[in-house]
Amino acid sequence: MSHSALALVRGALTGHTGWPRTWDSPLPRDRYKVIVVGAGGHGLATAYYLGRNHGITDVAVLEKGWLGGGNTGRNTTIIRSNYLQDASSAIYEKSRALYEGLSQELNYNVMFSPRGVMMLAQTEHEVRGYLRTARANYLQGVETRFITPEEVQKRVPIIRLDGPRYPVLGALWQPRAGTARHDAVAWGYARACSAMGMHILENCEVTGVRSDAGRVSGVETTRGAIGCERLAIVVAGHSGRLAQMAGFRLPVESVTLQALVSEPVKPCMDVVVMANTVHGYLSQSDKGEMVIGGGADGFNNFTQRGSWHHIEETVRALVETFPMLSRLKMLRQWGGVVDMTGDRSPILSPTPLGGCYINCGWGTGGFKAIPGSGWAMAEMVANEAPGPLAAPFGLERFREGRFIDESVAAGVAH
Ligand SMILES: Cc1cc2nc3c(=O)[nH]c(=O)nc-3n(C[C@H](O)[C@H](O)[C@H](O)COP(=O)(O)OP(=O)(O)OC[C@H]3O[C@@H](n4cnc5c(N)ncnc54)[C@H](O)[C@@H]3O)c2cc1C
C-alpha cells in the first residue's frame, strides 16, 4: 500500500492492518554485485541511487545492528550548505536541494523543514569569517547572507543579544536550511531500496573482507560469508576497523559526540540557532523539546554515551544566550561515534583494494549530506571511478597535502 491521503483513510477504516512491512527481511544470498556495509543514511542512500540512477539493484546493505541505529538515528538533524570551500558547498548544496524533494521522491514523509539556520557571530573574528563565507556562498550560488543583531532578535525573540561573555554581533543566515526527521530519512530510503528488490540484512556484522589478486571478492559476516564484485564501506565511526579488515589505514579518528533534549514546551523558536563561540546549538522539535548539541569529546572512544562535563559546558554556554533554558528540565541525553578527519571534510574514495570504496569522515555534520553523499558514492561505485562531486574528496589528498579545510565551518558546527 503506497502512502497517500486515501491510503491513510483506508487504513483508519480497517484498523491499520493492511500496511505491508516497510522493508523485507530476506535471507542472505551467496553473492551480490554490490555490498554496502552500514545501513545508516549514507549506506542506504548509496544503495538507493545505485538503483535509481545506475540501474544496479543486485545490492545488499549489511547492518550489524538495527537499521538507522548508528549516528543517523542519533543526530540533531541540522541541514545546511553554507560551507566555505567550493568542493564542500557543491556536495552539501546538492544534498540540501535533494532534501527539498525527498518526501515526494521516496513517497515517504521525511518532514524536511526549511525553517532557516543562523550561525551567530559573537566575536569580531567570527563576523569577518562569516562575511567571508557569505561572499563565498554568493559565488557558489548558495543563498546565505549576513544579518544584523536586530534581525537576529526579530527572528529569535528568546535570544539575549548582550550575553555576559559574548554579545551577538550578527549571524550568517541561510533561509532554506533547516531540519528533517532522521529516522524517516533512513526508513524512506530503506523502503525504496527494498521495493527495488535490494536486500537489507540487519544483525549482520561484517567481520572480515575477502580479496583475490588485489581485488575484493566478498565479506565474512556473523551470518556467513557473502561474495561480491564491489564493496562500499559506509560505517561512520567504525570506518577505521573496516579499513583494517580491507588492509589499509585511514586518517580518521573516532570520537563521541552527544546531544540532549529538554522537556517539551510551547513553540518558542522556529529557526535553528548555532552559537559556535560559546559552543552550543539549539532548535525546537515538533514535539516541543529543545534539541541541544555541543562539541565532540576530546578523546578517542567507541562508546555511544558522551561525557558529563560536555553536557555541563554546553548547557552553561547556551544559558548565557538563551536564559529561558535555565528553567527547563533535561529529559534525555545520548551519544554517537563520529569519524573525524584532519581537514574536517569527508572521504569519498577508491581504496588500495580494487573494487572497494569508502565513504566516511563526515564527522559531526553528515546527516545533512546523506542524499548528496549517496548520489556521489553510487556514481563512484557504478562507474568504478569518482564523479565530479566525489573527486575532490579522495584519500590521496592527505598524501598530497591538498586539504579541503573546513575546520572553521565544520569543526564545531553540525
Ligand atoms: C549527537 C550527534 C549530533 C549530530 N548532529 C548533526 C546535525 O545536526 N547535522 C548533521 O548534518 N549531522 C549531525 N551529526 C552527524 C551525523 O549523524 C553523521 O555524520 C551521519 O549520521 C553519518 O551517517 P552514516 O550513515 O555515515 O553513519 P551511521 O548512521 O552511523 O551508520 C553506519 C552504520 O554502520 C553500521 N556498522 C558499523 N560497523 C559495522 C560492521 N562491521 N558491519 C555492519 N555494519 C556496521 C553501524 O551499526 C551503523 O548503523 C550528528 C552526530 C551525532 C552523534
The ligand as a Gaussian input file, in Angstrom:
#p B3LYP/6-31G(d) Opt

LIG

0 1
 C       24.925000      13.697000      18.690000
 C       25.114000      13.908000      17.231000
 C       24.593000      15.045000      16.625000
 C       24.763000      15.267000      15.263000
 N       24.159000      16.340000      14.686000
 C       24.198000      16.500000      13.354000
 C       23.453000      17.549000      12.734000
 O       22.753000      18.321000      13.404000
 N       23.539000      17.691000      11.385000
 C       24.312000      16.854000      10.621000
 O       24.368000      17.062000       9.411000
 N       24.988000      15.812000      11.183000
 C       24.960000      15.617000      12.524000
 N       25.623000      14.566000      13.095000
 C       26.452000      13.692000      12.262000
 C       25.607000      12.659000      11.534000
 O       24.773000      11.984000      12.437000
 C       26.509000      11.630000      10.840000
 O       27.505000      12.282000      10.073000
 C       25.687000      10.754000       9.895000
 O       24.521000      10.298000      10.506000
 C       26.523000       9.588000       9.462000
 O       25.683000       8.696000       8.778000
 P       26.252000       7.307000       8.326000
 O       25.187000       6.648000       7.547000
 O       27.580000       7.507000       7.680000
 O       26.580000       6.591000       9.697000
 P       25.680000       5.749000      10.712000
 O       24.286000       6.239000      10.751000
 O       26.438000       5.688000      11.989000
 O       25.636000       4.348000      10.002000
 C       26.718000       3.463000       9.969000
 C       26.181000       2.090000      10.245000
 O       27.221000       1.139000      10.051000
 C       26.988000       0.085000      10.942000
 N       28.206000      -0.700000      11.098000
 C       29.336000      -0.377000      11.744000
 N       30.235000      -1.378000      11.693000
 C       29.645000      -2.372000      11.007000
 C       30.042000      -3.689000      10.623000
 N       31.230000      -4.180000      10.961000
 N       29.193000      -4.454000       9.900000
 C       27.958000      -3.986000       9.553000
 N       27.520000      -2.752000       9.905000
 C       28.352000      -1.956000      10.610000
 C       26.554000       0.800000      12.223000
 O       25.859000      -0.069000      13.102000
 C       25.701000       1.919000      11.683000
 O       24.321000       1.617000      11.675000
 C       25.492000      14.324000      14.470000
 C       26.019000      13.176000      15.071000
 C       25.812000      12.949000      16.431000
 C       26.374000      11.705000      17.050000

